[in-house]
Structure formats: C-alpha cells, structure tokens
Amino acid sequence: MRQSLQTINLLSQMKDFEASAEPLQECLNATELAVQESSTRLHDLTAKKLELHKLQV
C-alpha cells in the first residue's frame, strides 16, 4: 500500500515536471528552427554577419 502511494506521488511529480518543462521545450524548438533556417542563408561573410545580428536582436 505504501509503495503504491509513493508510485502515485512520483507519477504526479513527473506530470508536474513535464508541464513545467513544456514552455522551455517550445522555446528550444523555436530556437532550433531559427538556427536551421538561418544556416541555409549563410552563403558569404556579409550574409553571416547580417544573420548573426538578426539572431542577437
């Protein structure tokens, strides 16, 4: 019985953690997409500097 309550408590904590990590995951996904998109436009040094400036803003 005690182990069952511990399992339920652990599952509850896991769900809370997953919910709190969701905004961070969305931010990471958006950042990854921005980096992938920008890397396709980096043909020369001028373009690289422009893209770096865009990503830093």
N, CA, C and O atoms as CSV, one atom per row, in Angstrom:
chain,resi,resn,atom,element,x,y,z
A,1,MET,N,N,0.836,-1.203,0.000
A,1,MET,CA,C,0.000,0.000,0.000
A,1,MET,C,C,0.877,1.262,0.000
A,1,MET,O,O,0.640,2.193,-0.770
A,2,ARG,N,N,1.885,1.279,0.867
A,2,ARG,CA,C,2.756,2.442,0.961
A,2,ARG,C,C,3.517,2.668,-0.355
A,2,ARG,O,O,3.689,3.799,-0.809
A,3,GLN,N,N,3.959,1.567,-0.944
A,3,GLN,CA,C,4.683,1.670,-2.216
A,3,GLN,C,C,3.758,2.191,-3.307
A,3,GLN,O,O,4.198,2.931,-4.187
A,4,SER,N,N,2.500,1.820,-3.264
A,4,SER,CA,C,1.523,2.283,-4.237
A,4,SER,C,C,1.330,3.800,-4.118
A,4,SER,O,O,1.236,4.492,-5.132
A,5,LEU,N,N,1.270,4.311,-2.902
A,5,LEU,CA,C,1.134,5.759,-2.695
A,5,LEU,C,C,2.384,6.497,-3.181
A,5,LEU,O,O,2.288,7.585,-3.749
A,6,GLN,N,N,3.538,5.907,-2.958
A,6,GLN,CA,C,4.778,6.516,-3.426
A,6,GLN,C,C,4.806,6.574,-4.953
A,6,GLN,O,O,5.262,7.554,-5.542
A,7,THR,N,N,4.313,5.514,-5.576
A,7,THR,CA,C,4.266,5.472,-7.038
A,7,THR,C,C,3.329,6.547,-7.567
A,7,THR,O,O,3.653,7.237,-8.534
A,8,ILE,N,N,2.187,6.690,-6.945
A,8,ILE,CA,C,1.211,7.708,-7.360
A,8,ILE,C,C,1.812,9.095,-7.178
A,8,ILE,O,O,1.654,9.958,-8.042
A,9,ASN,N,N,2.501,9.318,-6.061
A,9,ASN,CA,C,3.136,10.606,-5.792
A,9,ASN,C,C,4.223,10.893,-6.839
A,9,ASN,O,O,4.332,12.015,-7.334
A,10,LEU,N,N,5.004,9.897,-7.162
A,10,LEU,CA,C,6.064,10.050,-8.158
A,10,LEU,C,C,5.481,10.370,-9.530
A,10,LEU,O,O,6.005,11.229,-10.241
A,11,LEU,N,N,4.416,9.696,-9.904
A,11,LEU,CA,C,3.762,9.969,-11.188
A,11,LEU,C,C,3.211,11.391,-11.236
A,11,LEU,O,O,3.284,12.062,-12.266
A,12,SER,N,N,2.664,11.837,-10.118
A,12,SER,CA,C,2.147,13.199,-10.040
A,12,SER,C,C,3.278,14.218,-10.204
A,12,SER,O,O,3.126,15.213,-10.912
A,13,GLN,N,N,4.405,13.963,-9.547
A,13,GLN,CA,C,5.558,14.859,-9.659
A,13,GLN,C,C,6.085,14.880,-11.093
A,13,GLN,O,O,6.477,15.929,-11.605
A,14,MET,N,N,6.090,13.714,-11.733
A,14,MET,CA,C,6.571,13.621,-13.107
A,14,MET,C,C,5.686,14.438,-14.044
A,14,MET,O,O,6.195,15.137,-14.921
A,15,LYS,N,N,4.371,14.357,-13.867
A,15,LYS,CA,C,3.449,15.131,-14.699
A,15,LYS,C,C,3.644,16.631,-14.484
A,15,LYS,O,O,3.609,17.408,-15.438
A,16,ASP,N,N,3.850,17.036,-13.224
A,16,ASP,CA,C,4.098,18.449,-12.926
A,16,ASP,C,C,5.388,18.926,-13.589
A,16,ASP,O,O,5.446,20.024,-14.143
A,17,PHE,N,N,6.409,18.093,-13.523
A,17,PHE,CA,C,7.688,18.448,-14.144
A,17,PHE,C,C,7.550,18.588,-15.657
A,17,PHE,O,O,8.060,19.537,-16.252
A,18,GLU,N,N,6.857,17.637,-16.269
A,18,GLU,CA,C,6.658,17.697,-17.719
A,18,GLU,C,C,5.893,18.958,-18.116
A,18,GLU,O,O,6.213,19.595,-19.120
A,19,ALA,N,N,4.893,19.311,-17.331
A,19,ALA,CA,C,4.113,20.510,-17.631
A,19,ALA,C,C,4.969,21.767,-17.484
A,19,ALA,O,O,4.843,22.700,-18.277
A,20,SER,N,N,5.832,21.795,-16.481
A,20,SER,CA,C,6.663,22.979,-16.281
A,20,SER,C,C,7.768,23.067,-17.324
A,20,SER,O,O,8.256,24.161,-17.605
A,21,ALA,N,N,8.170,21.949,-17.900
A,21,ALA,CA,C,9.233,21.942,-18.906
A,21,ALA,C,C,8.706,22.247,-20.310
A,21,ALA,O,O,9.490,22.514,-21.221
A,22,GLU,N,N,7.411,22.211,-20.485
A,22,GLU,CA,C,6.822,22.404,-21.812
A,22,GLU,C,C,7.170,23.762,-22.436
A,22,GLU,O,O,7.555,23.795,-23.604
A,23,PRO,N,N,7.051,24.888,-21.708
A,23,PRO,CA,C,7.425,26.178,-22.319
A,23,PRO,C,C,8.898,26.223,-22.733
A,23,PRO,O,O,9.239,26.799,-23.766
A,24,LEU,N,N,9.754,25.622,-21.937
A,24,LEU,CA,C,11.168,25.575,-22.281
A,24,LEU,C,C,11.384,24.771,-23.554
A,24,LEU,O,O,12.173,25.165,-24.413
A,25,GLN,N,N,10.693,23.654,-23.680
A,25,GLN,CA,C,10.825,22.824,-24.881
A,25,GLN,C,C,10.360,23.590,-26.114
A,25,GLN,O,O,10.977,23.497,-27.175
A,26,GLU,N,N,9.272,24.347,-25.974
A,26,GLU,CA,C,8.774,25.141,-27.099
A,26,GLU,C,C,9.799,26.195,-27.508
A,26,GLU,O,O,10.009,26.435,-28.697
A,27,CYS,N,N,10.432,26.820,-26.522
A,27,CYS,CA,C,11.464,27.819,-26.798
A,27,CYS,C,C,12.658,27.175,-27.503
A,27,CYS,O,O,13.188,27.729,-28.466
A,28,LEU,N,N,13.073,26.016,-27.026
A,28,LEU,CA,C,14.194,25.305,-27.653
A,28,LEU,C,C,13.869,24.906,-29.091
A,28,LEU,O,O,14.715,25.013,-29.978
A,29,ASN,N,N,12.648,24.451,-29.313
A,29,ASN,CA,C,12.226,24.072,-30.666
A,29,ASN,C,C,12.247,25.280,-31.605
A,29,ASN,O,O,12.686,25.179,-32.751
A,30,ALA,N,N,11.769,26.420,-31.108
A,30,ALA,CA,C,11.757,27.635,-31.921
A,30,ALA,C,C,13.179,28.091,-32.230
A,30,ALA,O,O,13.470,28.530,-33.343
A,31,THR,N,N,14.056,27.984,-31.247
A,31,THR,CA,C,15.458,28.365,-31.452
A,31,THR,C,C,16.120,27.457,-32.472
A,31,THR,O,O,16.849,27.919,-33.350
A,32,GLU,N,N,15.862,26.161,-32.350
A,32,GLU,CA,C,16.431,25.205,-33.302
A,32,GLU,C,C,15.970,25.513,-34.731
A,32,GLU,O,O,16.764,25.472,-35.671
A,33,LEU,N,N,14.698,25.815,-34.879
A,33,LEU,CA,C,14.152,26.138,-36.194
A,33,LEU,C,C,14.795,27.407,-36.746
A,33,LEU,O,O,15.140,27.463,-37.927
A,34,ALA,N,N,14.960,28.426,-35.902
A,34,ALA,CA,C,15.582,29.677,-36.349
A,34,ALA,C,C,17.017,29.449,-36.800
A,34,ALA,O,O,17.457,30.026,-37.794
A,35,VAL,N,N,17.739,28.617,-36.081
A,35,VAL,CA,C,19.126,28.319,-36.443
A,35,VAL,C,C,19.165,27.550,-37.764
A,35,VAL,O,O,19.987,27.848,-38.631
A,36,GLN,N,N,18.294,26.579,-37.918
A,36,GLN,CA,C,18.263,25.805,-39.162
A,36,GLN,C,C,17.923,26.694,-40.357
A,36,GLN,O,O,18.538,26.586,-41.418
A,37,GLU,N,N,16.943,27.568,-40.172
A,37,GLU,CA,C,16.550,28.460,-41.265
A,37,GLU,C,C,17.676,29.418,-41.617
A,37,GLU,O,O,17.933,29.680,-42.792
A,38,SER,N,N,18.346,29.939,-40.598
A,38,SER,CA,C,19.402,30.911,-40.866
A,38,SER,C,C,20.609,30.254,-41.525
A,38,SER,O,O,21.287,30.884,-42.337
A,39,SER,N,N,20.883,29.014,-41.191
A,39,SER,CA,C,22.063,28.363,-41.764
A,39,SER,C,C,21.924,28.147,-43.266
A,39,SER,O,O,22.925,28.042,-43.975
A,40,THR,N,N,20.702,28.082,-43.745
A,40,THR,CA,C,20.512,27.918,-45.192
A,40,THR,C,C,20.792,29.208,-45.949
A,40,THR,O,O,20.984,29.181,-47.164
A,41,ARG,N,N,20.819,30.343,-45.242
A,41,ARG,CA,C,21.032,31.639,-45.895
A,41,ARG,C,C,22.467,32.148,-45.763
A,41,ARG,O,O,22.756,33.275,-46.163
A,42,LEU,N,N,23.356,31.347,-45.216
A,42,LEU,CA,C,24.714,31.821,-44.949
A,42,LEU,C,C,25.676,31.430,-46.058
A,42,LEU,O,O,26.438,30.472,-45.921
A,43,HIS,N,N,25.639,32.170,-47.155
A,43,HIS,CA,C,26.485,31.849,-48.302
A,43,HIS,C,C,27.807,32.604,-48.286
A,43,HIS,O,O,28.808,32.120,-48.815
A,44,ASP,N,N,27.816,33.789,-47.682
A,44,ASP,CA,C,29.047,34.563,-47.646
A,44,ASP,C,C,29.186,35.271,-46.307
A,44,ASP,O,O,28.277,35.220,-45.479
A,45,LEU,N,N,30.307,35.924,-46.092
A,45,LEU,CA,C,30.588,36.555,-44.814
A,45,LEU,C,C,29.598,37.665,-44.497
A,45,LEU,O,O,29.175,37.799,-43.349
A,46,THR,N,N,29.225,38.454,-45.479
A,46,THR,CA,C,28.268,39.539,-45.257
A,46,THR,C,C,26.925,38.969,-44.795
A,46,THR,O,O,26.312,39.484,-43.859
A,47,ALA,N,N,26.483,37.921,-45.446
A,47,ALA,CA,C,25.227,37.282,-45.058
A,47,ALA,C,C,25.331,36.715,-43.649
A,47,ALA,O,O,24.378,36.798,-42.874
A,48,LYS,N,N,26.465,36.147,-43.317
A,48,LYS,CA,C,26.660,35.592,-41.976
A,48,LYS,C,C,26.579,36.686,-40.918
A,48,LYS,O,O,25.955,36.501,-39.873
A,49,LYS,N,N,27.207,37.817,-41.189
A,49,LYS,CA,C,27.166,38.931,-40.224
A,49,LYS,C,C,25.746,39.452,-40.045
A,49,LYS,O,O,25.312,39.735,-38.929
A,50,LEU,N,N,25.030,39.574,-41.159
A,50,LEU,CA,C,23.636,40.026,-41.099
A,50,LEU,C,C,22.779,39.062,-40.290
A,50,LEU,O,O,21.974,39.483,-39.459
A,51,GLU,N,N,22.952,37.780,-40.534
A,51,GLU,CA,C,22.164,36.756,-39.861
A,51,GLU,C,C,22.492,36.727,-38.373
A,51,GLU,O,O,21.595,36.579,-37.543
A,52,LEU,N,N,23.757,36.867,-38.034
A,52,LEU,CA,C,24.165,36.912,-36.623
A,52,LEU,C,C,23.494,38.082,-35.924
A,52,LEU,O,O,22.997,37.945,-34.806
A,53,HIS,N,N,23.481,39.229,-36.583
A,53,HIS,CA,C,22.840,40.408,-35.999
A,53,HIS,C,C,21.347,40.160,-35.776
A,53,HIS,O,O,20.808,40.533,-34.733
A,54,LYS,N,N,20.679,39.537,-36.743
A,54,LYS,CA,C,19.240,39.240,-36.610
A,54,LYS,C,C,18.983,38.320,-35.419
A,54,LYS,O,O,18.031,38.521,-34.665
A,55,LEU,N,N,19.840,37.307,-35.256
A,55,LEU,CA,C,19.628,36.340,-34.174
A,55,LEU,C,C,19.917,36.944,-32.805
A,55,LEU,O,O,19.357,36.499,-31.803
A,56,GLN,N,N,20.775,37.942,-32.752
A,56,GLN,CA,C,21.120,38.556,-31.471
A,56,GLN,C,C,20.082,39.558,-31.011
A,56,GLN,O,O,20.033,39.887,-29.826
A,57,VAL,N,N,19.255,40.050,-31.909
A,57,VAL,CA,C,18.255,41.069,-31.560
A,57,VAL,C,C,17.052,40.451,-30.912
A,57,VAL,O,O,16.112,41.160,-30.553
